[in-house]
Amino acid sequence: MPFKPNLSVKEGLDHLATRLDPIITAKLAPNLGEHPWTVVLDILDEKKGYSSSYQHWTYDLQAQLRMITERLGDFGYPFDDKQRTVSTLGNELRIVRKQMAHMHSFTVDEAFRANDFCVRLLEHFADEDGLGEARRVRHEALVALALAEGVTEQAAAESAASASSEDEAASASATDLEPADEPEVISPGAEVLELEPTVIGAHRLEFEPWTVVKVGTVDVLDELPKKAAKEKVRAVALEIATYEGPIHLDRLVDKTAQSFGLQRVRAGREKKLGYQIKQAGLFIDADKFVWPNEIDPACWTEFRPNDSNADRPFIHVSPIEIANAARFIKAKQPGIAKADLDTAVLRTFGRKRRTKQFAAHLAKATDLLE
């Protein structure tokens, strides 16, 4: 029977979903009591200000991957290590799952990589009961890969391992940190972080940047607007926007490009990537902020504080998000002077100095209060 990459990926992901549920359940049981772990996602969705309620299921891979890649309130990242192994593998699999959902035609190489991610994730969790089947599915993909490349299985495995190591190194160095402009770490005020107590704590969710993972080479970007290239780029952009949104279009273009090994984006390629993002079904507002489908900009009242070490320039914080923070602070401090309000809002997003650029961006946000 000929090897079918899409069936292989589906088989690997379906098996992974059966293994992650008990792993997540066992890890969080001491904290959740009789509650299913999906209650954590219900609370996260509410804290993020999602416009509608989603029914989360313990056997759903999308929900499982969110659990192992997102900060779970006061629980932090309970499944990860200092090297962010689980977040990296999980983000790679989030994109694979997104590609599968959008009917992407996987290559033999992509099928092997996807199944290798599944095996490595289960190895990290020392899931001996699930590793046998995961390794079997991966081995079938390896045999097909070796046949396609005309090499031995060992040579195909070594080549894939080398490429994976290079991708992880590229992912680890892919950042767009704003140059430090503050002499000390500026942290949000305690009042903007406090919320009603929940199972995962009594704190507002702070901004968390997407961990970039390399899912392809620059060749993919060179092949735009071919169908396969479009599918890959859009899947990556959708997942990043869902994780970080609202996110500035320029930042989303940069992080999408980094996912294909490109650290600097020239104008021509930036335009092509921006077009693909616009065609991915995401709303982009007049200020060039990209919104995930889960959030209605007209109704969103949340904001995500961050300190000055965060990987998010102030000008890449949506004016709507800044205005939401200002409204919250004004409600807490009725009669607060405008200058003091501006200071408190800047501090909420890790800033103290009022540069011309920051002041202009802040003014755009405060205009929304009137």
C-alpha positions as CSV (number, residue, x, y, z in Angstrom):
1,M,0.0,0.0,0.0
2,P,1.5,3.4,-1.0
3,F,2.5,5.8,1.8
4,K,0.0,8.6,2.2
5,P,1.5,11.6,4.1
6,N,-1.8,13.1,5.2
7,L,-3.1,9.8,6.6
8,S,0.2,9.4,8.4
9,V,0.0,12.8,10.0
10,K,-3.6,12.2,11.0
11,E,-2.7,8.9,12.6
12,G,0.1,10.4,14.6
13,L,-2.0,13.4,15.8
14,D,-5.0,11.1,16.7
15,H,-2.7,8.9,18.7
16,L,-1.1,11.9,20.5
17,A,-4.5,13.2,21.5
18,T,-5.2,9.9,23.3
19,R,-2.0,10.2,25.2
20,L,-2.0,13.9,26.2
21,D,-5.4,13.7,28.0
22,P,-4.2,11.4,30.8
23,I,-0.9,13.3,31.0
24,I,-2.7,16.7,31.5
25,T,-5.2,15.2,33.9
26,A,-2.6,13.6,36.1
27,K,-0.5,16.8,36.3
28,L,-3.4,19.1,37.2
29,A,-5.5,16.8,39.3
30,P,-4.0,18.0,42.6
31,N,-5.0,21.6,41.7
32,L,-8.4,21.0,40.1
33,G,-10.0,18.5,42.3
34,E,-13.1,17.0,40.6
35,H,-13.0,19.6,37.8
36,P,-12.0,18.4,34.3
37,W,-8.9,20.2,33.1
38,T,-10.9,22.0,30.4
39,V,-12.1,24.4,33.1
40,V,-8.7,26.0,32.8
41,L,-9.4,26.9,29.2
42,D,-12.9,28.1,30.1
43,I,-11.3,30.6,32.5
44,L,-8.5,31.5,30.1
45,D,-11.1,32.3,27.4
46,E,-13.0,34.5,29.8
47,K,-9.9,36.3,30.9
48,K,-8.8,36.9,27.3
49,G,-12.2,38.4,26.5
50,Y,-13.2,35.9,23.8
51,S,-16.5,37.0,22.3
52,S,-18.2,33.6,22.5
53,S,-18.1,30.5,24.7
54,Y,-16.3,27.5,23.3
55,Q,-17.0,23.9,24.3
56,H,-13.7,22.4,25.2
57,W,-13.3,18.6,25.2
58,T,-10.5,16.7,27.0
59,Y,-9.9,14.5,23.8
60,D,-9.5,17.5,21.5
61,L,-5.9,18.0,20.4
62,Q,-6.4,21.7,19.9
63,A,-7.4,22.1,23.5
64,Q,-4.6,19.8,24.7
65,L,-1.9,21.8,22.8
66,R,-3.2,25.0,24.2
67,M,-2.8,23.6,27.7
68,I,0.8,22.7,27.2
69,T,1.9,25.8,25.3
70,E,0.0,28.7,27.1
71,R,0.6,30.2,30.5
72,L,-2.1,28.7,32.8
73,G,-2.6,31.7,35.1
74,D,-0.8,31.1,38.5
75,F,0.0,27.6,37.4
76,G,2.5,29.0,34.9
77,Y,3.8,26.5,32.4
78,P,3.4,23.3,34.5
79,F,4.4,21.0,31.6
80,D,7.5,22.8,30.5
81,D,11.2,22.9,31.4
82,K,13.8,25.7,31.4
83,Q,14.5,25.0,27.7
84,R,10.8,25.5,26.8
85,T,10.9,22.0,25.2
86,V,7.2,21.4,25.4
87,S,6.3,24.9,24.2
88,T,8.5,24.6,21.2
89,L,7.3,21.1,20.2
90,G,3.7,22.1,21.1
91,N,3.8,25.2,18.9
92,E,5.1,23.1,16.0
93,L,2.2,20.7,16.5
94,R,-0.3,23.6,16.8
95,I,0.8,24.6,13.3
96,V,0.7,21.1,12.0
97,R,-2.8,20.7,13.4
98,K,-3.9,24.0,11.8
99,Q,-2.5,22.8,8.4
100,M,-4.4,19.5,8.8
101,A,-7.6,21.4,9.5
102,H,-7.1,23.5,6.4
103,M,-6.6,20.4,4.2
104,H,-2.9,21.0,3.6
105,S,-1.2,18.4,1.4
106,F,1.7,17.2,3.4
107,T,4.9,16.0,1.8
108,V,6.6,12.8,3.0
109,D,9.3,14.9,4.8
110,E,6.6,17.0,6.5
111,A,4.8,13.8,7.6
112,F,8.0,12.4,9.2
113,R,8.7,15.7,10.9
114,A,5.2,15.9,12.3
115,N,5.4,12.4,13.7
116,D,8.8,13.0,15.1
117,F,7.4,16.0,17.0
118,C,4.8,13.6,18.5
119,V,7.4,11.1,19.5
120,R,9.7,13.7,21.1
121,L,6.8,15.2,23.0
122,L,5.8,11.8,24.5
123,E,9.5,11.0,25.2
124,H,9.7,14.2,27.2
125,F,6.7,13.1,29.2
126,A,8.2,9.6,29.5
127,D,5.0,8.1,28.3
128,E,6.1,4.5,27.8
129,D,2.6,3.2,27.1
130,G,2.1,5.6,24.2
131,L,5.6,5.7,22.7
132,G,5.4,2.3,21.0
133,E,2.6,3.3,18.7
134,A,4.0,6.8,18.1
135,R,7.3,5.3,17.1
136,R,5.7,2.8,14.8
137,V,3.9,5.6,12.9
138,R,7.1,7.6,12.7
139,H,9.0,4.6,11.4
140,E,6.6,4.1,8.6
141,A,7.1,7.8,7.6
142,L,10.9,7.3,7.9
143,V,10.8,4.3,5.5
144,A,8.8,6.3,3.0
145,L,11.2,9.3,3.4
146,A,14.3,7.1,2.8
147,L,12.6,5.6,-0.2
148,A,11.7,9.0,-1.6
149,E,15.3,10.3,-1.1
150,G,17.0,7.1,-2.3
151,V,19.0,6.7,0.9
152,T,19.1,4.3,3.9
153,E,16.7,4.8,6.8
154,Q,19.7,5.7,9.0
155,A,20.8,8.4,6.5
156,A,17.3,9.8,6.2
157,A,16.9,9.9,10.0
158,E,20.3,11.6,10.5
159,S,19.5,14.2,7.8
160,A,16.1,14.9,9.4
161,A,17.7,15.2,12.9
162,S,20.3,17.6,11.6
163,A,17.7,19.8,9.9
164,S,15.6,19.7,13.1
165,S,18.5,20.8,15.2
166,E,19.2,23.7,12.9
167,D,15.5,24.7,13.0
168,E,15.5,24.7,16.8
169,A,18.6,26.9,16.9
170,A,17.0,29.3,14.4
171,S,13.8,29.4,16.5
172,A,15.7,30.1,19.7
173,S,17.4,33.2,18.2
174,A,14.2,34.5,16.5
175,T,13.2,37.6,18.5
176,D,12.3,41.2,17.8
177,L,13.0,42.7,21.1
178,E,12.7,46.5,21.3
179,P,16.0,48.1,22.3
180,A,16.1,48.8,26.0
181,D,15.1,52.4,26.7
182,E,14.5,52.3,30.4
183,P,17.3,52.4,33.1
184,E,15.5,49.9,35.2
185,V,12.7,47.3,34.9
186,I,9.3,49.0,34.8
187,S,6.5,46.8,36.0
188,P,2.7,47.3,35.9
189,G,1.0,48.5,39.0
190,A,-0.5,45.9,41.3
191,E,-4.0,47.2,40.8
192,V,-4.1,46.4,37.0
193,L,-3.2,42.8,37.7
194,E,-5.9,42.0,40.3
195,L,-9.1,40.2,39.3
196,E,-11.7,38.0,41.0
197,P,-10.3,34.7,42.3
198,T,-10.5,31.7,40.0
199,V,-9.2,28.2,40.0
200,I,-6.1,29.4,38.2
201,G,-5.5,32.5,40.4
202,A,-6.8,36.0,40.9
203,H,-4.6,37.8,38.4
204,R,-5.1,39.3,35.0
205,L,-3.4,37.5,32.2
206,E,-0.2,39.3,31.2
207,F,1.1,39.5,27.6
208,E,2.9,36.3,26.5
209,P,4.8,36.3,23.2
210,W,4.6,33.4,20.8
211,T,7.6,31.1,20.8
212,V,8.8,31.2,17.2
213,V,9.3,27.7,15.7
214,K,10.9,27.2,12.3
215,V,8.4,25.2,10.2
216,G,10.1,25.6,6.8
217,T,12.8,27.4,4.8
218,V,12.9,30.6,2.9
219,D,12.1,28.5,-0.2
220,V,8.5,28.4,1.0
221,L,8.3,32.2,0.9
222,D,10.0,32.3,-2.5
223,E,7.2,30.1,-3.8
224,L,4.4,32.4,-2.9
225,P,1.7,32.6,-4.1
226,K,1.7,28.9,-5.0
227,K,-1.0,26.9,-3.2
228,A,1.2,24.8,-0.9
229,A,3.2,27.9,0.1
230,K,0.1,29.9,0.8
231,E,-1.4,27.1,3.0
232,K,1.8,26.9,5.1
233,V,2.2,30.7,5.5
234,R,-1.5,31.2,6.4
235,A,-1.5,28.4,8.9
236,V,1.5,29.9,10.7
237,A,0.0,33.4,10.7
238,L,-3.3,32.2,12.0
239,E,-1.7,30.4,14.9
240,I,0.5,33.3,15.9
241,A,-2.4,35.7,15.6
242,T,-4.6,33.5,17.8
243,Y,-1.9,33.3,20.4
244,E,-0.8,37.0,20.5
245,G,-3.7,38.9,19.0
246,P,-4.4,41.7,18.7
247,I,-1.0,41.8,17.1
248,H,0.4,44.5,14.9
249,L,0.6,43.5,11.2
250,D,4.3,44.3,11.0
251,R,5.0,42.1,14.0
252,L,2.9,39.3,12.6
253,V,4.8,39.5,9.3
254,D,8.1,39.4,11.1
255,K,7.2,36.4,13.2
256,T,5.7,34.6,10.3
257,A,8.9,35.2,8.3
258,Q,11.1,34.0,11.2
259,S,9.1,30.8,11.1
260,F,10.6,30.2,7.7
261,G,14.1,31.1,8.7
262,L,14.1,34.7,7.5
263,Q,15.2,37.3,10.1
264,R,14.9,40.5,8.0
265,V,11.9,41.2,5.7
266,R,12.4,43.5,2.7
267,A,9.5,45.6,1.4
268,G,8.6,43.3,-1.5
269,R,8.4,40.2,0.6
270,E,6.7,42.1,3.4
271,K,3.9,43.1,1.0
272,K,3.5,39.4,-0.1
273,L,3.3,38.2,3.5
274,G,0.9,40.9,4.5
275,Y,-1.4,40.0,1.6
276,Q,-1.4,36.3,2.7
277,I,-2.3,37.3,6.2
278,K,-5.2,39.5,4.9
279,Q,-6.4,36.5,2.9
280,A,-6.3,34.2,5.9
281,G,-9.7,35.4,7.2
282,L,-8.4,37.6,10.0
283,F,-9.7,41.1,10.7
284,I,-7.2,43.9,10.3
285,D,-8.3,47.3,11.7
286,A,-7.4,50.8,10.5
287,D,-4.4,50.9,12.8
288,K,-3.0,47.7,11.2
289,F,-3.7,45.5,14.2
290,V,-4.7,41.9,13.4
291,W,-7.4,40.4,15.5
292,P,-8.0,36.6,16.1
293,N,-11.4,35.3,15.2
294,E,-12.1,34.7,18.9
295,I,-12.2,38.4,19.8
296,D,-14.6,41.1,18.6
297,P,-12.7,44.4,18.6
298,A,-15.9,46.4,19.1
299,C,-16.8,44.5,22.4
300,W,-13.3,43.7,23.7
301,T,-12.6,45.3,27.2
302,E,-9.5,43.4,28.2
303,F,-5.8,44.3,28.1
304,R,-2.6,42.4,28.8
305,P,0.0,44.2,31.0
306,N,3.7,43.6,30.6
307,D,6.9,44.8,32.1
308,S,9.8,46.5,30.2
309,N,11.5,43.2,29.5
310,A,8.6,41.9,27.4
311,D,9.1,41.2,23.8
312,R,6.5,43.7,22.6
313,P,7.2,47.3,21.7
314,F,4.8,49.9,23.0
315,I,3.8,51.0,19.5
316,H,2.8,47.3,18.9
317,V,0.2,47.5,21.6
318,S,-3.2,48.1,20.1
319,P,-4.7,51.6,20.8
320,I,-7.9,49.7,21.8
321,E,-5.9,47.6,24.3
322,I,-4.3,50.8,25.7
323,A,-7.7,52.5,26.0
324,N,-9.1,49.5,27.8
325,A,-6.3,49.8,30.4
326,A,-7.0,53.5,30.8
327,R,-10.7,52.9,31.4
328,F,-9.9,50.3,34.0
329,I,-7.5,52.6,35.8
330,K,-10.0,55.5,35.7
331,A,-12.6,53.3,37.2
332,K,-10.3,52.3,40.0
333,Q,-9.2,55.9,40.5
334,P,-12.1,58.3,39.8
335,G,-10.9,61.9,39.2
336,I,-7.3,60.9,38.4
337,A,-5.5,63.7,36.6
338,K,-4.7,63.1,32.9
339,A,-0.9,63.3,33.5
340,D,-1.1,60.7,36.2
341,L,-3.4,58.5,34.0
342,D,-0.9,58.7,31.2
343,T,1.9,57.7,33.6
344,A,-0.1,54.7,35.0
345,V,-1.0,53.5,31.5
346,L,2.6,53.7,30.2
347,R,3.6,51.8,33.3
348,T,1.0,49.1,32.6
349,F,2.8,48.3,29.4
350,G,6.3,48.6,30.9
351,R,7.1,52.1,29.9
352,K,8.1,55.3,31.8
353,R,9.8,57.6,29.4
354,R,7.5,59.6,27.2
355,T,9.2,59.7,23.8
356,K,7.5,61.5,20.9
357,Q,6.6,58.2,19.4
358,F,5.1,56.8,22.6
359,A,3.2,60.0,23.3
360,A,1.6,60.0,19.9
361,H,0.6,56.4,20.2
362,L,-0.8,57.0,23.7
363,A,-2.7,60.0,22.4
364,K,-4.3,57.9,19.7
365,A,-5.5,55.5,22.4
366,T,-6.8,58.1,24.9
367,D,-8.8,59.7,22.0
368,L,-10.9,56.5,22.1
369,L,-12.0,57.4,25.7
370,E,-13.8,60.5,24.5
